[in-house]
Amino acid sequence: MAMPTSVPSGASHAPAPAPGRLPGRPDEPPAPAPRRPRRGFGLIGPRRQRHELPPEQYDAMALPIGDDGVMIGVGARDQPAVLGLHRPSPFNVVLVGGLWTAQVIGLRAVATGARVTVETGRQQMWASLAQAANGGHQSMTLHDVGRVPPQGPSIGSPVLVIRDAGMRPPRGRVTSAPWQSVLTLLPYLSPVAPRLMENADLVGVQRVSPEEATQVGRIMGLPPAEVESLSTLPDGVTLWCDRQSRLYVATHPTDIESGLLGGARRMD
């Protein structure tokens, strides 16, 4: 299709003069004919150098893999610590710690586009957070213990189930599944804690008593230095570990989180 030709402003619609002559001007060489556009390609654009990268610079184009998820704080060297909750396989997390940290994780999971379902016997502790997190959408829902309905997780709508069901949480009706992770909050160690921790994919431990620290160390295979540190951790610091690795993470609230939840604390 031929491209439209623009008309300069102020052009006359009178009959054109003889070829090679412009009205009111002396004889001049005729203007060159306009360049015809190439059909289907438009006008030929400016010539620029190709975008090329030598082989020795290929590493600069590498994309980070495996660091997507919920940012839960910073590590010992101030590097971001990211908890990969949205997975195509079941993922179970146990947090031996305070409600504050679990609520921060839930709020940040909502910010990543996940739906958060809270199973709790103390809905009054979650009500204001859920109201703020929803913003007109059902992003965070609260349910009584044992009353969580099926969530229907998917890759486009991942789910985090937070179980805040006390020292002896019963077996949940909704378990971990593809794109549905479960975080079980334990205020302290209890008789069911060893079973939950042994079956968990990841365990977070905040400040506990020396006796509890010894038990955690035995379950998770922690070295003596790590066991000793568990009874002296500051508020907001969590040791995240599995059988192969360990990482201390400090969770610092944003201004919005501080307004909703207050400062970091171990005790509720």
N, C-alpha and C positions, 0 to 999 in steps of 0.2 A: 504494500500500500504506500503511495507517494506521501511524503511528509508535507504538512502545510507550510506555505512560505509566508514569513512575517512581512508586514508592510510598514515601512518607516512612517512615523507620525508626520502629519502635514502633507502626505502625498496627494497629488492632484488626480482627479478622475477624468481629466480632459483627454482627448485623443492623443496618442503618443506622437512625438515629432518624428522626423525622418530618422532612419537608422544612423547611428553614429553622432547625432547632434542632441545636445541638451539645451532647453530654452534659456536664452539670456547668457550663454557661455560661449567662448570661442571654440573653434574646432579643437577637439581633444581626442586622443586615441580611445576607441570604444572600450568600455569596461569589460573585463573577462566574464564569461558566462558563469553563473553560479554553479558550484560543484554539486553534481547530482548525488543524492544519498544512495547508499547501497541498500537494495531491497532486503528487508528483514533484519538488517543490522544497524540501521540508523547512520548517523554521521561518524566518520572516523575520528576517534578521540585522540588525545595527546599521547605521545609515546613516552613510557616510563620504564625504568629498569624492572626486571622481574624480582619478586620477593624470594630470595634464596637464602639458605642457611648451610654453611659448611658442615661436614660430618662431625668435626670436633666440637660443635656447639649444639649437637642434638640433645644432650642432657639438659640444656637450659629450657627445652620445650616439654620436659616431663611433667605430667600431672600427678598431684598427690593422690594416692589410693589408700583407702582404709581409714581415713581420718574424718569421715562424715558421721554425724550424730549430734548428741546434745553436749554442749560445752559445760562441764561441771566445775571448772576452776582451772588452776594453774599448778604445775608440778614444781619440783624442787628448783629447777633452773628457770622458772617463770615461763615455761613453754605451755601452750594451751593443752588441757586435758579433756579429751572428748570421749564420751561414753556412747558406743554404737548400739543404740537400743532398737533401731529399725532394721531388722534382718529378715532374710528369706527363710530362716530356720528358727526353731524355738530358742528362747534365751531367758534364763532365770537369774535374777540378781537378788542377793540377800544383803540388806543394810542393817548392821547392828549400830544404831545411832539414834539421833534425835529427829523429831518430826520436822524441824526447820529444814534440814537438808533434803528430806524426801519431798517437801513442798516446793523447794527451789527446783529440784529435778523435774517435778511434774509441771511446773510453770514454764520451764524452758523447753520441755518436750512439746507443750502446746505451741510455743513459738516456732517450732520446726514444722508445724502442720499436722502433728499427731493428735489423735483423740486420747484423752486420759480418763480412765475409769478408776475411781477410788472406792475400794471396799473398806468400810470403816465402821467402828462402833461409836465413834465420836464425831459425828457429822458437824457439830457446832464448831469444831476446830478447823474444818475445811470450807465451811459455807461461804465466808467472805472471799476466800481465794477463788473458789469456783465461780462466784458471781463476777469477780474482776476478770477472770481468765476467759469467760464465755463471750462477753461483748456482743450478745445477740445470737450467738451460735452455741450449740451443745458441744463445746470443745472439752469440757471437764464435767463429768457427771459423778454423782455420789450415790452409793448404794449401801444398804445394810449388809452386815456380814452374812455370807451365804446366799445373797439375793442378787448377784450380778448376772444379768442376762447375757446371751451370746452377743459378741461385739461385731462379728463380720469383718475382720481385718483384711486389708489388701495392700498391694504395693502402693496404691494411690491414697490409701487411708489407713496408715499404720496405727496401732493401738499400744498404749502402755497401761497396764493394770497395776495399780499400787495397792497392796494389801496392808492396811493399817488395822490389824485385827488382834493386837495385844501380844502378850508373852507366849500364848499357845494358840496360834492361828489354826483353825480347822482346815482340812483339805479343801481347796477352792473348787467351786463349780466350773470356773473359767480358768483354764491353764494356759501355759505358754504355747504358742503355735507360730507358724510362719507369719511374719509381720505383726506379731503380738507378743511383746515381752512382758514379764511379770516381775515386779520389784516388791519383795516382802520386807516390811519394816519390823525389826525387833528392837524394843527399847533397851533390853539387856539380854544376856544369854538365858536360856531356859532349857528344860529337858528336851524340847523339840529342836533346839537350835543346831545341835550336831548333825541331825539328819538333813535339815534344810541347807546347811552350809556345805555338806558333802555332796549334795545333789545340785548345787548352784554352779552356774557357769562363771560367776563373778561374785566376790564377797567384798563388801565395804565395812570397815570397822572404825568407829570413832572411839573416843576415850572410854575405857572400861576399867574396872578394878584390876589390881594385879592378879587376883585369882582367875578372873575371867580372861585376862590376857594370856595366862598360861594355857587355859583350855583352848582359846583361839589358836595359839601357836601350835598346839598338838594337832588340832584338826586340819589346819592349813599348811603345816610343815614349815613354820616360820623360824628363822634363826633367832638365837637369844637376844641379839640387839633389837630386832623388830618387836619381839615380845615385850621387852622392857619399855620400849617407847610407847606402847599402846595405853599405858596408864597415865601418861603425861601429855597426851596430844591436846593442843589448844582447841577452843571452840571453832567449828567450821573446817577442821582438818580431818581428813579421812584417809585411812590406808586401804587402797583398792588392791585386791590380790586374787590370784588363782594359784594353781599348783606350780606354775612356771615363772610368774613375774609378780612384781609388787611396785606400787607407785603411791607416794604420798601426794595428796591433792588438797589445796586450800581453796575453799569456795568463798568468793567475795560477792556480796549482793550488789546488784545495781541499785540506782536510786529508786526505781519503781518497786523492786523487790523489798528494799528496806522499808518503803512506805506501807507495803502490804503485810510484811512478815516480821519487820524489825531486824535487829542485828543477828549475826550468827550465834547460835547457842546449842549446847549439847542437851540440856535439860528442857523439858516442855513445861 
